[in-house]
Structure formats: structure tokens, C-alpha cells
Amino acid sequence: MNVLQDRIKQQFLDSISTKQLSVERLSHQIEAAIYLMTESLNIGGKILACGNGGSAADAQHFAAELVGRFERERRELGAIALTTDTSIITAIGNDYGYDEIFRKQVRALGNSKDILLAISTSGNSRNVILAIESAKEIGMKVVAFTGKDGGKISQLLDNQDVHLCVPAERTARIQETHLLLIHCLCDGIDHLILDMK
């Protein structure tokens, strides 16, 4: 019996199970997020994305797919990861505290045509919560990626927003599914922009 091989197989099986449950529960919300983001992009809006750790990497991944391309050539789409400018992040963190690093950028860069992509596996990341609050103050809609029970973020959203809460407790499973959600959004946006003219 190879214990390590069994652990590897179980990781795959758990990931597959989480994704299957997610598509059953979230397909309508994913579709709503695609329409919301595409509408914003088509009227000259942009998507601001934020998160911490692995979620910061997801924010950057999403922005890269929109500004560059996903799988097909198309016009550049407006997206900014609020996790990438170390001078801004360290200045705000030093002068105001880490909780403010996304909120101040949302206030500086966002407007009512834009969408905030807020990513937090627990739904409780304080700096992401403050970014959501500021986005809503200036009329931005929010697409939130969370997991577990959605945390405090679930209480901040209204019927104009979209909440994609992965039905899992383990951070690894949530993050793996968040990456798939990103690819679903990118594919759907490309489909609406390229195929539905």
C-alpha cells in the first residue's frame, strides 16, 4: 500500500467532487457574473480585482486574461489587479494600515461603471470587506468569490451583486475552484464579446 499515492488520488477526487457540486449550485450565478462584467466592459467600465495570498494571485491572473487575452484574439479589456503596485500597497500599509490597501485604490480608481471582483476564501478578509464597502459607496457592483459559508462578505451583497460561494471548507479546494470560476468568466466574456455581436 502506497500511502502517498493514496493521498495524491484523494486530492484529485476531492477537487473533482468540489467542482461538480459547484457547477450544480453556481452555474446561474456564474452566468449572471459574466453578463454583469461584459455589460460593464462594453460601456467603457473596467474590473478592479483584489484578494490576499492565493486570492491576490487569482486577481492578477484574471486581470492578465482580460488585458491580454484568454484563448482567442480580441480587443483589450479593462482590468486592474489592486495587488500589484508595491509602492502603493506599502505606502498605504505603512501610513494607514494593511486593512486600507484595497479601499483607497477603489476610491482612487473606481467609478460607477466599474465592477469589483472581490476574492476571499473565508469571506472575512478585512481589507476586501472595506474594498466592497467603498465600491458600493461609489455605485460599483460587486462579484465576490468566497467559500465556506461566505463569511461577512455574504452580508454586504445585494441583488445587484453576484456571490460565488464555493461549497467547500478546505482552502485548497476553494482556491482550485476559484481558478475555474475565473476561466469560466473569461470564456463567457469572450463568447459574449466575440460571438454574440
C-alpha positions in Angstrom: 0.0 0.0 0.0 1.4 3.3 -1.1 0.1 6.0 1.3 1.5 8.9 -0.6 -0.2 7.7 -3.9 -3.4 7.3 -2.0 -3.2 10.9 -0.7 -2.5 12.2 -4.2 -5.5 10.4 -5.6 -7.7 11.7 -2.8 -6.7 15.3 -3.6 -7.8 14.8 -7.1 -11.1 13.1 -6.1 -11.9 15.8 -3.6 -11.2 18.5 -6.1 -13.4 16.8 -8.7 -16.2 16.5 -6.2 -16.0 20.2 -5.2 -16.1 21.3 -8.8 -19.1 19.0 -9.5 -21.0 20.4 -6.6 -20.0 23.9 -7.5 -21.4 23.7 -11.1 -24.7 22.3 -9.7 -25.0 25.2 -7.3 -23.4 28.1 -9.0 -24.0 27.9 -12.8 -26.7 30.5 -12.7 -24.7 32.9 -10.6 -21.6 32.4 -12.9 -23.8 33.3 -15.9 -25.0 36.4 -14.1 -21.5 37.5 -13.3 -20.5 37.1 -17.0 -23.3 39.3 -18.1 -22.6 41.9 -15.4 -18.9 42.1 -16.3 -19.5 42.1 -20.0 -22.0 44.9 -19.7 -19.5 47.0 -17.7 -16.7 46.4 -20.2 -19.0 47.3 -23.1 -19.8 50.7 -21.7 -16.2 51.5 -21.0 -16.0 50.2 -17.5 -13.3 48.1 -16.0 -12.9 45.4 -13.4 -10.9 46.0 -10.3 -9.8 42.8 -8.6 -8.4 42.2 -5.1 -7.6 39.5 -2.7 -4.8 38.2 -0.4 -2.3 35.5 -0.9 -3.5 32.9 -3.4 -6.5 35.2 -4.0 -4.1 38.0 -4.9 -2.6 35.7 -7.5 -6.1 35.0 -8.8 -6.8 38.7 -9.0 -3.7 39.1 -11.1 -4.5 36.1 -13.2 -7.9 37.4 -14.1 -6.6 40.9 -15.0 -3.9 39.4 -17.2 -6.5 37.3 -19.1 -8.7 40.4 -19.8 -5.9 42.9 -20.7 -4.0 40.3 -22.8 -6.2 37.5 -24.0 -7.8 34.3 -22.7 -7.9 31.8 -25.6 -8.9 33.9 -28.6 -7.7 37.2 -30.0 -9.9 40.2 -29.2 -9.7 43.8 -28.1 -8.0 44.6 -24.8 -10.4 44.7 -21.9 -10.0 47.0 -18.9 -8.9 45.2 -15.7 -6.6 46.1 -12.8 -5.4 43.9 -10.1 -5.1 46.0 -6.9 -2.5 43.6 -5.6 0.4 44.5 -7.9 1.7 48.0 -7.2 4.1 47.5 -4.3 4.7 51.2 -3.8 1.0 51.9 -3.4 0.5 48.9 -1.2 3.4 49.6 1.1 2.7 53.3 1.3 -0.9 52.8 2.3 0.0 49.9 4.6 2.7 52.0 6.3 0.6 55.2 6.6 -2.9 53.9 7.1 -2.6 50.1 7.9 -3.0 47.0 5.8 -6.8 47.0 6.0 -6.8 50.1 3.8 -4.7 48.8 0.9 -7.6 48.0 -1.4 -10.2 50.5 -0.2 -8.0 53.5 -1.1 -7.3 52.1 -4.5 -11.0 51.5 -5.2 -11.8 55.1 -4.2 -9.0 56.4 -6.4 -9.6 54.2 -9.5 -13.2 53.1 -9.4 -16.4 54.6 -10.7 -20.0 53.6 -11.1 -19.4 51.9 -14.5 -16.8 49.5 -12.9 -17.1 46.1 -11.2 -15.2 45.0 -8.2 -14.0 41.4 -8.2 -13.5 40.7 -4.5 -11.8 37.4 -3.7 -11.7 35.9 -0.1 -11.7 32.2 0.6 -13.1 32.7 4.0 -15.3 35.7 3.2 -13.8 37.5 6.1 -10.8 39.3 4.8 -11.0 42.8 6.4 -9.3 44.6 3.5 -11.5 43.0 0.9 -14.6 43.8 3.0 -13.6 47.5 3.2 -13.0 47.5 -0.6 -16.5 46.2 -1.1 -18.0 48.8 1.2 -16.2 51.6 -0.7 -17.1 50.1 -4.1 -20.8 50.2 -3.1 -20.5 53.8 -1.9 -19.5 54.9 -5.3 -22.1 52.8 -7.1 -19.9 49.9 -8.3 -21.4 46.4 -8.5 -19.5 43.5 -6.9 -18.7 40.0 -7.9 -17.5 38.1 -4.8 -15.6 34.8 -4.8 -15.8 33.2 -1.4 -16.0 29.7 0.2 -17.2 28.0 3.4 -20.4 29.9 4.5 -19.5 33.2 2.6 -18.4 34.9 5.8 -19.1 38.6 6.4 -18.9 39.3 2.7 -22.2 37.5 2.1 -23.9 40.0 4.3 -22.6 43.0 2.3 -24.0 42.0 -1.1 -27.4 42.8 -2.5 -29.4 41.7 -5.6 -27.3 43.8 -7.9 -24.2 41.9 -6.9 -23.2 38.3 -7.6 -21.9 36.0 -4.9 -20.0 32.9 -6.0 -19.5 30.9 -2.8 -17.7 27.6 -3.3 -19.4 24.8 -1.3 -16.2 23.6 0.5 -14.4 24.1 3.8 -10.8 23.5 2.7 -8.9 26.5 1.4 -7.2 24.4 -1.3 -10.5 23.2 -2.7 -11.9 26.7 -2.6 -8.9 28.2 -4.4 -8.9 25.5 -7.1 -12.5 26.2 -7.8 -11.9 30.0 -7.8 -9.4 29.4 -10.6 -12.0 27.5 -12.6 -14.5 30.3 -12.0 -12.0 32.8 -13.4 -11.7 30.7 -16.5 -15.5 30.4 -16.8 -15.8 34.2 -16.6 -13.1 34.8 -19.2 -14.6 32.2 -21.6 -18.1 33.7 -21.1 -16.9 37.3 -21.6 -15.1 36.3 -24.8 -18.2 34.5 -26.0 -20.5 37.5 -25.5 -18.0 39.9 -27.0 -16.9 37.8 -30.0 -19.8 35.6 -30.8 -22.9 37.5 -29.8 -22.4 40.8 -31.7 
